[in-house]
């Protein structure tokens, strides 16, 4: 009341910070205490105390549901949980458009068994939950196919299902939610045309559900209410305090108890390090779901867009450095590093956000990588497109090229990002990684490995800028050599020859990127032999130190082959080197100039008369086989510097370079 609360306002308290003096010790210390109340007590019924105390892991089924219900109540008013990932649309998950099909759950007879029926729900609205799980042989056995879909739509054929599925149905029924969407049941798996359509809608299904339920540490045959999981026997000491209503009258009690110290470790073990979060399809399920309920051997964990993950006792998982905030735990990190895309005004903010998404996603596993590498990201692509469509033109648009939309998406990259730093990705781990040949070599999607973008130090006095802003206007017929149908998309410094199909469709074809740029021959050497050498080159190349340097190989200019002129991170499988596979000096490699970092400190050691020099962001390319002149494939990325590089680029003529 002192803070202006109305008589009907609930406080929604799940914990407090307080100073206390431990028994037998001197000095008070600040500690976090969880607040809890029994479900039927006035403190709980009023909504003032939303925490519940169960003395450890809650009992199966109904007790789980009560914990979920209490959390949903506290989350319902969160502004961030009622908006899409991009922030461009409001969501009412309690009255959302239903997916094309859902499983309907009901109990026709009191105390009778639950009944599951597959229903056509396209065009209807209502409430549903989604399930995030990893496929296995049992998933395929229980899937909906052309042979059984008619039977299931009539209420038959769903009797023998994995325990995880039936537990999800039970949870939904106990929460009063009539529908559940599970991909293997609600999409006809043997119908490729339907799969193509529904695979691009799946992300929206997860985003608009009341919540997504997941069991990260178990298979579909284990179930949510895993009775084999250990039950916590220890009970934390409770502090009982009087609960007073708005009039100041005591109405029962509530309780405080200290945070469990091992909870963060359990979250990391049960959720962060689970096999489920290594799967590519799970990525957008978790990123786009507004709420997630995780069932683990340590109990429940709740995840939403506004709060840190917390368990059923209300204990929150907060920042713990790379172990939690790193890209391996995408469920936790991205919602804090990529917030409110729609509200960001600077184009660079959204470009950086896209890089962070790809850095997190690219290292995840896919059973059918060639087919699903981009499809499994399609929902997040749609969210970024909503943001980019706000401002239709990319940074640096020139008069006469106003048709270049920022939302043009080509094989995993946005065209306006290609003109900035989109091509400057590199593999994270050293070694040979699979090439996905249906994607062009200039796209990160072509490398089945985790990638990241080349990091710079904070900009020197004159910042990173494109050195070739002249537009390409020449029309080039690409149909004959590559046997494709092409459409031209022009931009200030590049032209993308792209197949005009859906951006994420499984039949997306190879794309050719035309760059108006300069080429310079280079000599690739061995890996750097010492950390001192890498550090010197890192400083001269204005690269953030100790990031990815294990992949670096020495680069020299043919004009001065005895001196290092930069570093190269080579990802092409055919150009990897080790003791048994030395450098092939006969392989012609070129540096394709992408952009320049101007006025970098450190010119004197390189023989300049001033203490500054320029650094060149480059792609390393080689001539593509079985194509006409002017076609190249990417083999790596890096940075060059030095007087010989300056002279080589100064005298080289810019030409149309076709990357495939």
C-alpha positions in Angstrom: 0.0 0.0 0.0 2.9 2.4 0.7 4.0 2.0 -3.0 0.5 2.9 -4.3 -0.7 -0.6 -4.9 -4.4 -1.1 -5.4 -6.4 -3.5 -3.2 -6.4 -6.1 -6.0 -2.8 -5.9 -7.0 -0.8 -9.1 -6.4 2.9 -8.7 -5.3 4.0 -12.0 -7.1 6.9 -12.4 -4.7 9.1 -15.5 -5.2 12.1 -14.4 -3.1 13.8 -11.5 -1.2 17.3 -10.4 -0.3 18.0 -9.9 3.4 20.9 -9.3 5.7 21.2 -11.8 8.5 23.8 -13.0 11.0 24.5 -16.7 11.0 24.4 -18.4 14.4 27.8 -18.4 16.1 29.3 -16.0 13.6 30.1 -12.3 13.6 28.8 -9.8 11.0 25.7 -9.7 8.9 25.8 -10.8 5.3 23.4 -10.4 2.3 21.7 -13.6 1.2 18.9 -14.5 -1.1 15.9 -16.3 0.4 13.1 -18.0 -1.5 9.5 -17.1 -0.4 6.9 -19.9 -0.4 3.4 -20.5 0.8 1.2 -23.5 0.9 -1.2 -23.6 -2.0 -4.4 -23.1 0.0 -3.0 -20.4 2.4 -4.1 -16.8 2.1 -0.6 -15.7 1.1 -0.7 -18.0 -2.0 -4.4 -17.4 -2.9 -3.8 -13.7 -2.9 -1.0 -14.0 -5.5 1.4 -12.2 -3.1 3.6 -15.3 -2.6 4.0 -17.3 -5.8 6.7 -19.7 -4.6 6.0 -23.2 -3.4 8.2 -25.4 -1.2 8.2 -29.2 -1.9 11.3 -30.3 0.0 13.1 -31.3 -3.1 11.9 -32.8 -6.4 8.1 -32.7 -6.6 6.1 -35.9 -6.8 5.1 -37.0 -10.3 2.3 -35.8 -12.5 -0.2 -33.6 -10.6 2.5 -32.0 -8.4 4.5 -31.1 -11.5 1.4 -29.6 -13.0 0.8 -27.4 -10.0 4.3 -26.0 -10.2 3.9 -25.3 -13.9 0.6 -23.6 -13.3 2.0 -21.3 -10.6 4.9 -20.4 -12.9 2.6 -19.6 -15.8 0.6 -17.3 -13.6 3.7 -15.3 -12.6 4.9 -15.2 -16.3 1.6 -14.2 -17.8 2.1 -10.5 -17.3 5.7 -10.4 -18.7 5.8 -8.0 -21.7 8.7 -9.8 -23.4 6.9 -13.1 -23.2 4.0 -11.7 -25.1 6.0 -10.6 -28.1 7.7 -12.5 -30.9 11.4 -13.1 -30.9 11.9 -10.0 -33.1 9.5 -7.9 -31.0 7.5 -7.0 -34.1 4.2 -8.7 -33.1 2.2 -9.2 -29.9 1.3 -12.8 -29.0 -1.7 -14.0 -27.1 -0.7 -17.6 -26.6 -3.9 -18.4 -24.8 -5.9 -17.6 -28.0 -3.4 -18.3 -30.9 -4.0 -19.5 -34.4 -3.8 -23.3 -34.1 -1.4 -25.4 -36.3 -2.7 -27.3 -39.3 -3.2 -30.3 -37.1 -3.1 -30.9 -33.3 -3.7 -33.8 -31.0 -6.9 -33.1 -29.0 -6.9 -34.4 -25.4 -10.1 -35.0 -23.5 -11.6 -37.4 -20.9 -15.1 -38.5 -22.1 -15.9 -40.3 -18.8 -15.2 -39.1 -15.3 -12.2 -40.9 -13.9 -11.9 -42.7 -17.2 -8.8 -42.8 -19.4 -7.7 -39.8 -21.5 -8.6 -39.9 -25.1 -6.2 -38.7 -27.8 -7.5 -37.7 -31.3 -5.6 -36.1 -34.2 -7.6 -33.2 -35.5 -7.5 -30.8 -38.4 -7.3 -27.4 -36.7 -6.3 -25.1 -39.5 -8.1 -21.8 -39.3 -9.1 -22.3 -35.6 -7.8 -20.5 -32.5 -7.1 -21.8 -29.1 -4.5 -23.0 -26.6 -1.9 -25.6 -27.2 1.6 -26.7 -26.0 4.5 -27.9 -28.1 7.1 -30.7 -27.4 10.8 -30.4 -28.0 12.5 -33.7 -28.3 15.1 -35.7 -30.1 14.0 -38.2 -32.7 14.9 -41.9 -32.5 13.7 -45.2 -34.0 10.6 -45.1 -31.8 9.7 -41.7 -33.1 9.6 -43.1 -36.6 7.6 -46.1 -35.6 4.8 -43.9 -34.0 4.8 -41.2 -36.7 1.8 -40.2 -38.7 2.0 -41.4 -42.3 -0.3 -41.5 -45.3 -1.2 -45.0 -44.3 -2.5 -44.1 -40.8 -3.5 -40.4 -41.0 -7.2 -41.1 -41.8 -7.4 -43.6 -38.9 -5.9 -41.1 -36.5 -8.2 -38.3 -37.6 -11.1 -40.6 -36.6 -9.8 -41.0 -33.1 -7.9 -44.3 -33.6 -4.3 -45.4 -34.0 -2.9 -43.3 -31.1 -3.0 -46.0 -28.5 0.7 -47.1 -28.7 2.7 -44.0 -28.3 6.0 -43.2 -26.5 5.7 -42.4 -22.8 7.1 -38.9 -23.4 4.2 -38.1 -25.7 1.5 -39.4 -23.4 3.0 -37.6 -20.5 2.9 -34.4 -22.5 -0.8 -35.1 -23.1 -1.4 -35.7 -19.4 0.4 -32.4 -18.5 -1.7 -30.4 -21.0 -5.0 -32.0 -19.7 -4.1 -31.2 -16.1 -3.4 -27.6 -17.1 -6.7 -27.3 -18.9 -5.0 -27.0 -22.3 -6.9 -29.0 -24.9 -4.2 -29.4 -27.7 -0.7 -30.6 -28.1 1.5 -30.2 -31.2 4.2 -32.8 -31.8 5.9 -32.7 -35.2 6.0 -36.5 -35.8 2.3 -36.9 -35.0 0.9 -33.7 -36.6 2.8 -33.7 -39.9 2.4 -36.5 -42.4 6.0 -37.7 -42.5 5.7 -39.6 -45.8 4.2 -36.6 -47.6 7.2 -34.5 -48.9 5.0 -31.7 -50.1 3.3 -31.3 -46.7 6.7 -31.6 -45.0 8.0 -28.7 -47.1 5.1 -26.5 -46.2 4.9 -27.4 -42.5 8.7 -27.4 -41.9 8.6 -23.6 -42.6 5.7 -23.1 -40.2 7.1 -25.1 -37.3 9.0 -22.2 -35.8 5.8 -20.2 -35.6 4.0 -23.1 -34.0 6.6 -23.1 -31.2 6.5 -19.3 -30.9 2.8 -19.1 -30.4 2.2 -22.0 -28.1 1.5 -21.5 -24.4 4.8 -23.1 -23.6 7.2 -25.8 -25.0 7.8 -28.8 -22.8 11.2 -30.6 -23.0 12.9 -33.4 -21.3 16.6 -32.7 -22.2 18.1 -35.7 -20.4 15.8 -38.5 -21.5 14.6 -40.3 -24.6 11.0 -40.4 -25.7 10.6 -43.8 -24.0 11.5 -42.4 -20.6 8.7 -39.8 -20.2 8.4 -36.6 -18.3 7.5 -38.1 -14.9 10.6 -40.3 -14.7 10.0 -42.5 -11.7 13.5 -43.9 -11.9 15.0 -40.4 -11.2 16.3 -39.9 -7.6 14.0 -38.0 -5.3 15.7 -35.4 -3.1 15.5 -36.5 0.5 17.1 -33.5 2.2 14.9 -30.6 3.2 16.2 -27.1 3.6 15.5 -25.3 6.9 12.5 -23.0 6.9 11.9 -19.6 8.4 8.2 -19.1 9.2 6.9 -15.5 9.1 3.4 -14.1 9.5 1.5 -13.0 6.4 -0.6 -9.9 6.7 -3.2 -8.7 4.2 -3.7 -5.2 3.0 -5.5 -4.2 6.2 -2.6 -5.3 8.3 -4.4 -8.3 9.7 -2.5 -11.6 10.0 -3.8 -14.2 7.7 -1.7 -17.3 8.2 2.0 -17.6 7.4 4.6 -17.8 4.6 8.1 -19.3 4.6 11.6 -18.3 3.6 14.4 -20.7 2.8 17.9 -20.3 1.5 19.0 -21.0 -2.1 20.3 -24.4 -2.9 24.0 -23.9 -3.7 24.2 -26.9 -6.2 21.2 -25.7 -8.3 23.4 -23.9 -10.9 25.5 -27.0 -11.4 22.5 -29.1 -11.9 21.1 -26.7 -14.5 24.3 -26.9 -16.4 24.4 -30.7 -16.2 20.8 -31.4 -16.9 20.0 -28.7 -19.4 23.0 -26.8 -20.8 25.2 -29.9 -21.4 22.3 -32.2 -22.5 22.4 -33.9 -25.8 19.1 -32.3 -26.8 20.7 -28.9 -27.0 23.3 -30.1 -29.5 20.7 -30.7 -32.2 20.1 -28.2 -35.0 16.3 -28.5 -35.2 16.0 -27.8 -31.4 17.8 -24.5 -31.8 14.8 -22.5 -33.2 12.4 -24.4 -31.1 14.1 -23.1 -27.9 15.0 -19.6 -29.3 11.5 -18.9 -30.5 9.4 -20.6 -27.8 8.3 -17.8 -25.4 8.2 -20.2 -22.5 9.9 -23.6 -21.9 9.3 -26.1 -19.1 12.2 -28.5 -18.7 11.7 -31.8 -16.9 15.0 -33.1 -15.5 16.3 -35.5 -12.9 16.8 -32.5 -10.6 13.2 -31.4 -11.0 11.7 -28.6 -13.1 13.4 -25.7 -14.7 11.3 -22.8 -16.1 12.6 -20.6 -18.9 10.9 -17.4 -20.3 12.0 -14.3 -22.1 12.0 -11.9 -19.2 13.6 -13.9 -16.3 16.7 -16.0 -16.0 16.0 -19.8 -15.9 14.7 -20.9 -12.5 13.7 -24.1 -10.8 10.4 -24.9 -9.1 11.7 -23.4 -5.9 12.1 -20.1 -7.6 16.0 -20.2 -7.7 17.3 -18.4 -10.7 20.3 -19.2 -12.8 22.3 -16.0 -13.3 25.4 -15.2 -15.1 28.4 -17.4 -14.4 30.8 -16.5 -17.2 31.4 -18.6 -20.3 30.1 -21.8 -18.7 26.6 -20.4 -18.8 26.7 -17.3 -21.1 28.6 -19.0 -23.9 27.2 -19.9 -27.2 26.9 -23.5 -26.2 23.9 -22.6 -24.0 21.9 -20.8 -26.7 18.7 -21.0 -24.7 20.1 -18.8 -22.0 22.5 -16.4 -23.8 20.7 -15.3 -27.0 17.6 -13.9 -25.3 19.9 -11.5 -23.4 22.4 -10.7 -26.2 19.7 -10.4 -28.9 16.9 -8.5 -27.3 14.3 -6.3 -28.9 15.5 -6.6 -32.5 12.5 -4.6 -33.7 13.3 -1.6 -31.5 17.0 -1.3 -32.6 17.7 1.6 -34.8 21.3 1.0 -35.9 21.7 -1.5 -38.8 24.9 -2.8 -37.2 22.9 -4.0 -34.1 20.9 -6.4 -36.2 23.9 -7.5 -38.2 25.7 -8.4 -35.0 22.6 -10.1 -33.7 22.5 -12.3 -36.9 26.2 -13.2 -36.5 25.5 -14.3 -32.9 22.6 -16.4 -34.0 24.7 -18.2 -36.7 27.7 -18.6 -34.4 25.4 -20.4 -31.9 23.5 -22.5 -34.6 26.3 -23.5 -37.0 28.0 -26.0 -34.7 24.8 -28.0 -33.9 24.2 -31.4 -35.4 21.7 -32.4 -38.1 20.9 -35.9 -39.3 20.3 -34.6 -42.8 22.6 -31.6 -42.9 22.4 -31.0 -46.7 18.6 -30.9 -46.5 18.1 -29.2 -43.2 21.0 -26.8 -42.8 18.9 -23.7 -43.7 15.4 -25.1 -43.3 16.0 -25.6 -39.5 16.7 -21.9 -39.3 13.8 -20.6 -41.4 11.6 -19.4 -38.5 14.4 -17.1 -37.1 15.0 -15.9 -40.7 11.3 -14.8 -40.8 11.7 -12.9 -37.6 14.8 -11.0 -38.8 12.9 -10.3 -42.1 10.1 -8.6 -40.1 12.8 -6.3 -38.6 14.7 -5.6 -41.8 11.4 -4.8 -43.7 10.9 -1.8 -41.3 13.7 0.0 -43.1 13.7 -1.4 -46.7 17.2 -0.3 -47.7 20.6 -1.4 -46.5 23.3 0.8 -45.2 25.2 2.7 -47.9 22.5 2.5 -50.6 23.3 4.7 -53.6 21.0 6.7 -55.8 19.5 4.5 -58.5 19.8 1.4 -56.4 16.9 2.0 -54.0 15.4 -1.4 -54.9 18.1 -3.2 -52.8 16.1 -4.4 -49.9 17.8 -5.2 -46.6 15.5 -8.2 -46.3 17.0 -10.0 -49.4 18.2 -13.3 -47.9 20.7 -15.5 -49.9 21.9 -18.8 -48.6 22.2 -17.9 -44.9 23.2 -14.3 -45.3 21.4 -11.0 -45.8 22.5 -9.1 -48.9 23.2 -5.9 -47.1 25.3 -7.8 -44.6 27.3 -9.3 -47.5 28.3 -5.8 -48.5 29.6 -5.1 -45.0 31.2 -8.1 -43.3 28.9 -11.0 -44.0 31.6 -12.9 -45.9 34.2 -12.6 -43.2 33.3 -15.8 -41.3 35.8 -18.4 -40.2 35.7 -21.9 -38.8 36.1 -22.2 -35.1 37.9 -25.5 -34.7 41.0 -26.6 -36.5 41.0 -29.5 -38.9 39.0 -31.0 -41.8 35.2 -30.4 -41.8 32.6 -31.6 -44.3 31.7 -29.4 -47.2 28.0 -29.3 -48.1 28.3 -29.0 -51.9 24.8 -27.8 -52.6 25.6 -24.4 -51.0 28.1 -21.9 -52.4 31.5 -21.8 -50.8 31.1 -18.1 -49.8 28.3 -19.0 -47.4 28.8 -20.3 -43.9 26.1 -22.9 -44.7 28.6 -24.7 -47.0 30.8 -25.7 -44.0 29.3 -28.3 -41.6 31.1 -26.9 -38.6 30.8 -24.0 -36.2 31.8 -20.6 -37.5 32.3 -17.2 -36.1 32.9 -13.7 -37.6 36.4 -12.3 -37.6 36.6 -10.0 -34.6 38.4 -6.6 -34.6 39.5 -4.5 -31.8 37.6 -1.3 -31.2 37.9 0.8 -34.4 41.0 3.0 -34.9 40.4 6.8 -35.6 39.1 6.0 -39.1 36.8 3.0 -38.9 36.1 -0.1 -40.9 34.7 0.8 -44.3 34.1 -0.8 -47.7 36.7 0.1 -50.3 34.7 -0.7 -53.4 31.3 1.0 -53.3 30.9 1.2 -57.1 27.8 -0.6 -58.2 27.8 -3.5 -60.6 25.3 -3.1 -63.4 26.4 -5.6 -65.9 23.8 -8.3 -66.6 25.4 -11.8 -66.8 23.7 -14.9 -68.1 24.5 -17.7 -65.7 22.1 -20.3 -67.1 24.4 -22.2 -69.4 27.5 -23.0 -67.3 25.7 -24.0 -64.1 22.4 -25.4 -65.6 20.2 -23.3 -63.4 17.6 -20.6 -63.7 18.9 -17.3 -62.3 17.5 -14.0 -61.2 19.7 -10.9 -60.6 19.7 -8.9 -57.4 21.8 -5.8 -57.7 23.6 -4.0 -54.8 26.1 -1.2 -54.4 29.2 -3.5 -54.5 27.9 -7.0 -55.3 25.4 -8.9 -57.4 23.8 -12.1 -56.2 22.7 -14.5 -58.9 20.1 -16.4 -57.0 17.5 -19.1 -57.7 14.2 -17.4 -57.1 12.8 -20.0 -54.7 11.7 -19.8 -51.1 14.5 -18.7 -48.9 14.5 -21.9 -46.8 13.0 -24.5 -49.1 14.8 -27.8 -49.2 15.3 -27.5 -53.0 17.2 -24.2 -52.7 19.9 -24.2 -55.4 23.5 -22.9 -55.7 24.0 -19.2 -55.8 26.8 -17.2 -57.5 28.0 -14.0 -56.0 29.4 -11.4 -58.3 31.9 -9.0 -56.6 33.5 -6.0 -58.2 36.8 -6.4 -56.4 40.6 -6.7 -56.7 42.6 -10.0 -56.6 46.2 -10.3 -55.4 48.2 -13.6 -55.5 49.5 -14.8 -52.2 51.7 -17.6 -50.7 50.1 -19.7 -48.0 52.6 -21.1 -45.5 52.6 -23.3 -42.4 50.8 -22.7 -39.1 52.5 -20.2 -36.8 54.9 -21.9 -34.6 54.7 -19.8 -31.5 52.2 -17.7 -29.5 54.6 -14.8 -29.7 54.4 -14.8 -33.6 50.6 -15.0 -33.4 50.5 -12.1 -31.0 52.7 -9.9 -33.1 50.6 -10.6 -36.2 47.4 -10.1 -34.2 48.5 -6.6 -33.2 49.5 -5.7 -36.7 46.3 -7.0 -38.1 44.2 -5.2 -35.5 42.6 -8.5 -34.5 41.2 -9.1 -31.1 44.0 -11.1 -29.4 43.8 -14.9 -28.7 40.6 -15.4 -30.6 40.9 -18.3 -33.1 44.6 -18.0 -33.6 45.1 -21.8 -33.5 43.7 -21.9 -37.1 46.1 -19.2 -38.4 48.6 -19.9 -41.2 51.3 -17.6 -42.4 50.7 -15.6 -45.5 53.3 -13.8 -47.7 53.3 -11.6 -50.8 55.0 -13.0 -53.9 56.8 -9.6 -54.0 58.5 -10.5 -50.7 58.0 -14.2 -49.9 60.4 -14.1 -46.9 58.3 -11.9 -44.7 54.9 -12.5 -43.2 52.2 -10.3 -44.6 49.2 -11.5 -42.6 47.3 -14.5 -41.4 44.9 -17.0 -43.1 42.2 -19.3 -41.6 41.7 -21.9 -44.3 38.6 -24.1 -44.1 38.6 -25.9 -47.5 38.9 -29.6 -46.8 41.3 -30.1 -49.7 43.7 -27.5 -48.4 44.2 -28.6 -44.8 47.8 -29.3 -43.8 49.6 -31.3 -41.1 52.8 -33.3 -40.8 51.6 -35.8 -43.3 50.1 -33.3 -45.7 52.5 -30.3 -46.2 51.8 -27.1 -48.0 51.2 -27.5 -51.7 53.2 -24.7 -53.2 51.8 -25.3 -56.6 48.2 -24.4 -55.6 47.5 -20.9 -56.9 45.7 -18.9 -54.2 44.5 -15.3 -54.4 43.4 -12.7 -51.8 40.1 -11.1 -52.7 40.0 -7.7 -51.1 36.7 -7.2 -49.2 37.2 -4.1 -47.0 39.8 -2.1 -45.2 40.6 -1.1 -41.7 42.2 2.3 -42.0 45.0 3.9 -39.9 45.9 1.0 -37.7 48.7 1.7 -35.2 52.0 -0.1 -35.8 53.4 1.3 -39.1 57.0 1.7 -38.1 57.8 -2.1 -37.7 56.5 -2.6 -41.2 58.9 0.0 -42.7 56.4 2.9 -43.0 57.5 6.5 -42.4 54.4 7.0 -40.2 53.2 5.0 -37.1 50.1 3.8 -38.9 49.2 1.4 -41.7 46.2 -0.1 -43.3 44.8 -3.7 -42.8 42.9 -5.5 -45.5 40.1 -8.0 -44.9 40.3 -10.6 -47.6 38.8 -13.9 -48.7 41.3 -16.5 -50.0 40.1 -18.0 -53.2 41.2 -20.4 -55.9 40.0 -20.9 -59.5 36.9 -23.0 -59.6 37.2 -26.2 -61.6 35.1 -26.9 -64.7 33.9 -23.4 -65.1 34.7 -20.5 -67.4 37.3 -17.8 -66.5 36.5 -15.5 -63.7 34.9 -18.1 -61.4 36.4 -18.8 -58.0 35.6 -20.7 -54.9 36.4 -19.6 -51.4 39.0 -21.5 -49.4 39.4 -19.3 -46.3 39.5 -15.8 -44.8 42.1 -13.6 -43.2 43.8 -10.2 -43.0 46.8 -8.7 -44.9 49.1 -5.8 -44.2 52.4 -4.4 -45.3 53.9 -2.3 -48.1 54.0 -5.1 -50.7 50.3 -5.7 -50.1 49.6 -2.0 -50.4 51.4 -1.8 -53.7 49.8 -5.0 -55.1 46.3 -3.7 -54.4 47.1 -0.2 -55.6 48.2 -1.4 -59.0 45.6 -4.2 -59.4 42.5 -3.5 -61.5 39.1 -4.2 -60.0 37.1 -6.8 -62.0 33.9 -8.8 -61.8 34.7 -11.9 -59.7 32.2 -14.7 -59.6 32.2 -16.7 -56.3 30.5 -20.1 -56.4 
